[in-house]
Amino acid sequence: MLSAGVETLFKPFGNKPAINDSLEDASLVKVCLAGNNLAFEVLLRRYQKLVYNVLFQMVHSHELAADLTQDTFLKAYRALNTFRVEAKFKPWLLRIATNTCLNAIRDRKEYDSLDEILDANPLAEPSDSESVEDIVDMRITQQRLEVALKLLSVRHRQIFILRYQYDLPYEEIAESTGESLSSIKSLLFRIREKLKKILADNVESGILS
């Protein structure tokens, strides 16, 4: 299981005072940096499912997503002293996960050209209406949407998933991906337009019928 595999990495922390699981992320980071590493286990339990699911949506491999999840938390633990406690932990962690994933994909030479991110009209304005139904302009099943998402670049797929599957605000997506806020809004608009076209073309051709 993923949980056991990841948490095993942090079992050598040893006997430390118990940690209140209800502590906020920043407080847990402070406790960990003060010497009680069990606080990081709380953060791990809190976010490992999110990290794994986001990574799986990017790579579509359970084994690779599990390995990348372990790498993400190891890197996060080692870099914890660089975390700004006034910032939010989740987007900081997701940025580590994103970079870990993209580096792994590049190493495997399976990554999408970054030019694809800018292949649509950069002057397009995002819409304020944001439901999945509005995005695709048609009633589709989750399965159809997943098929369409696989046809997007890894970067586009990641941004769409963070916004519409995990409901992250624009600001956290920007921080997670290293993009500017305005870029995220423009990218999301272009991603929605690209999905509309993919879904319309594939329904018409019978691929998603």
LINCORFEN-V503105 format. One line per field, one symbol per residue. ss: DSSP state (a for helix, b for strand, c for the rest). phi: phi as a letter, one per 20 degrees, with the letter a starting at -180 (. if undefined). A space follows every 10 residues. Layout:
ss = ???
phi = ???
This chain:
ss = caaaaaaacc aaaccccccc ccccaaaaaa aaaccccaaa aaaaaaaaaa aaaaaaaaac caaaaaaaaa aaaaaaaaca aaccccccaa aaaaaaaaaa aaaaaaaccc cccaaaaacc cccccccccc caaaaacccc caaaaaaaac cccaaaaaaa aaaaccccca aaaaaaaccc aaaaaaaaaa aaaaaaaaaa aaaaacccc
phi = .fgffffgfd fffnecgfdf feffgfffff ffffpeffff ffffffcfff fffffffedl bfffffffff ffffffffdg fefefeeefg ffffffffff fffffffeld eefffffded ffefdfeeec dgfffelaec efffffffff eefgffffff fffeedlffg ffffffdnef ffffffffff fffffgfgff ffffenfdf
